[in-house]
Amino acid sequence: PHRQKQFELFELMCRDGLEPNVHTYTSMIDAVGKAGDVDLALNLFLSMRRAHIEPTEVTYTSLLQACSRAKQLDRAFAVFRQAIS
């Protein structure tokens, strides 16, 4: 329920022309990652990067945790490599 409301607010924000910042994206990545949707978490990350928003350590940690929870270690290693480059 909370995840759906959070995503609706995110979509409404974008639709109304408000640009999400790194904190907004990180919060969304964390929420969908905790819900087990690693694909959406990665897509949000890619959207953030396309918007030229630099991820923080918290962003990478949220993404790594999402990959780890989903037992997608190849993706986790790819994220890790990107984080340290």
C-alpha contacts under 8 A as a table, 3 or more apart, distances in Angstrom:
res1	aa1	res2	aa2	distance
1	P	4	Q	5.29
1	P	5	K	6.42
2	H	5	K	5.16
2	H	6	Q	6.05
3	R	6	Q	5.04
3	R	7	F	6.10
3	R	31	A	6.29
3	R	32	V	7.01
3	R	35	A	7.84
4	Q	7	F	5.10
4	Q	8	E	6.09
5	K	8	E	5.00
5	K	9	L	6.16
6	Q	9	L	5.17
6	Q	10	F	6.21
6	Q	28	M	7.46
7	F	10	F	4.93
7	F	11	E	6.16
7	F	28	M	7.23
8	E	11	E	5.13
8	E	12	L	6.05
9	L	12	L	4.99
9	L	13	M	5.95
10	F	13	M	5.10
10	F	14	C	6.31
10	F	20	P	7.84
10	F	24	T	7.92
11	E	14	C	5.14
11	E	15	R	6.01
12	L	15	R	4.98
12	L	16	D	6.04
13	M	16	D	5.24
13	M	17	G	6.56
13	M	18	L	5.28
13	M	19	E	7.28
13	M	20	P	7.54
14	C	17	G	5.22
14	C	18	L	5.33
14	C	19	E	6.09
14	C	20	P	7.10
15	R	18	L	7.40
20	P	23	H	7.79
20	P	24	T	5.51
20	P	25	Y	6.56
21	N	24	T	5.29
21	N	25	Y	6.34
21	N	53	I	7.08
22	V	25	Y	5.20
22	V	26	T	5.93
22	V	48	M	7.56
22	V	53	I	6.28
22	V	54	E	6.99
22	V	55	P	6.39
22	V	56	T	7.51
22	V	59	T	7.93
23	H	26	T	5.06
23	H	27	S	6.03
24	T	27	S	5.22
24	T	28	M	6.30
25	Y	28	M	5.10
25	Y	29	I	6.04
25	Y	44	L	6.86
25	Y	45	F	7.32
25	Y	48	M	6.72
25	Y	59	T	7.96
26	T	29	I	5.01
26	T	30	D	6.02
26	T	55	P	7.92
26	T	58	V	7.15
26	T	59	T	4.97
26	T	62	S	7.22
27	S	30	D	5.15
27	S	31	A	6.15
28	M	31	A	5.09
28	M	32	V	6.14
28	M	41	A	7.52
28	M	44	L	7.65
29	I	32	V	5.47
29	I	33	G	5.84
29	I	40	L	7.75
29	I	41	A	4.69
29	I	42	L	7.63
29	I	44	L	6.45
29	I	45	F	7.10
29	I	59	T	7.43
29	I	62	S	6.51
29	I	63	L	6.59
30	D	33	G	5.07
30	D	34	K	6.09
30	D	41	A	7.48
30	D	59	T	7.80
30	D	62	S	5.03
30	D	63	L	6.97
30	D	66	A	7.39
31	A	34	K	5.23
31	A	35	A	6.32
32	V	35	A	4.91
32	V	36	G	6.36
32	V	37	D	5.36
32	V	38	V	7.06
32	V	40	L	6.77
32	V	41	A	5.86
32	V	66	A	8.00
33	G	36	G	5.06
33	G	37	D	5.36
33	G	38	V	5.41
33	G	40	L	7.88
33	G	41	A	5.74
33	G	62	S	7.14
33	G	63	L	6.96
33	G	65	Q	7.23
33	G	66	A	4.28
33	G	67	C	7.65
33	G	69	R	7.96
34	K	37	D	7.50
34	K	66	A	6.34
34	K	69	R	7.85
36	G	66	A	6.74
36	G	69	R	7.04
36	G	70	A	6.37
37	D	40	L	5.53
37	D	41	A	6.36
37	D	66	A	7.60
38	V	41	A	4.87
38	V	42	L	6.10
38	V	63	L	7.92
38	V	66	A	5.57
38	V	67	C	6.02
38	V	70	A	6.81
39	D	42	L	5.19
39	D	43	N	6.13
40	L	43	N	4.90
40	L	44	L	6.04
41	A	44	L	5.19
41	A	45	F	6.26
41	A	63	L	6.74
41	A	66	A	7.35
42	L	45	F	4.94
42	L	46	L	6.21
42	L	63	L	7.20
43	N	46	L	5.02
43	N	47	S	6.14
44	L	47	S	4.99
44	L	48	M	6.11
45	F	48	M	5.03
45	F	49	R	6.29
46	L	49	R	5.06
46	L	50	R	6.11
47	S	50	R	5.04
47	S	51	A	6.23
48	M	51	A	5.12
48	M	52	H	6.59
48	M	53	I	5.49
48	M	54	E	7.69
48	M	55	P	7.94
49	R	52	H	4.94
49	R	53	I	5.39
49	R	54	E	6.66
49	R	55	P	7.76
50	R	53	I	7.47
55	P	58	V	7.80
55	P	59	T	5.51
55	P	60	Y	6.82
56	T	59	T	5.06
56	T	60	Y	6.49
57	E	60	Y	5.19
57	E	61	T	6.07
57	E	83	A	7.98
58	V	61	T	4.96
58	V	62	S	6.09
59	T	62	S	5.23
59	T	63	L	6.27
60	Y	63	L	5.05
60	Y	64	L	5.99
60	Y	79	V	7.22
60	Y	80	F	7.63
60	Y	83	A	6.59
61	T	64	L	5.04
61	T	65	Q	6.06
62	S	65	Q	5.16
62	S	66	A	6.21
63	L	66	A	5.05
63	L	67	C	6.31
63	L	76	A	7.77
63	L	79	V	7.45
64	L	67	C	5.17
64	L	68	S	6.05
64	L	76	A	5.34
64	L	79	V	6.68
64	L	80	F	7.22
65	Q	68	S	4.92
65	Q	69	R	5.98
66	A	69	R	5.25
66	A	70	A	6.31
67	C	70	A	5.18
67	C	71	K	6.15
67	C	72	Q	5.09
67	C	73	L	6.54
67	C	75	R	6.34
67	C	76	A	5.25
68	S	71	K	4.87
68	S	72	Q	5.93
68	S	73	L	6.24
68	S	76	A	6.48
69	R	72	Q	7.67
72	Q	75	R	5.54
72	Q	76	A	6.32
73	L	76	A	4.76
73	L	77	F	6.06
74	D	77	F	5.21
74	D	78	A	6.28
75	R	78	A	5.00
75	R	79	V	6.21
76	A	79	V	5.12
76	A	80	F	6.09
77	F	80	F	4.89
77	F	81	R	6.03
78	A	81	R	5.15
78	A	82	Q	6.28
79	V	82	Q	5.10
79	V	83	A	6.12
80	F	83	A	4.96
80	F	84	I	6.36
81	R	84	I	5.42
81	R	85	S	6.21
82	Q	85	S	5.22
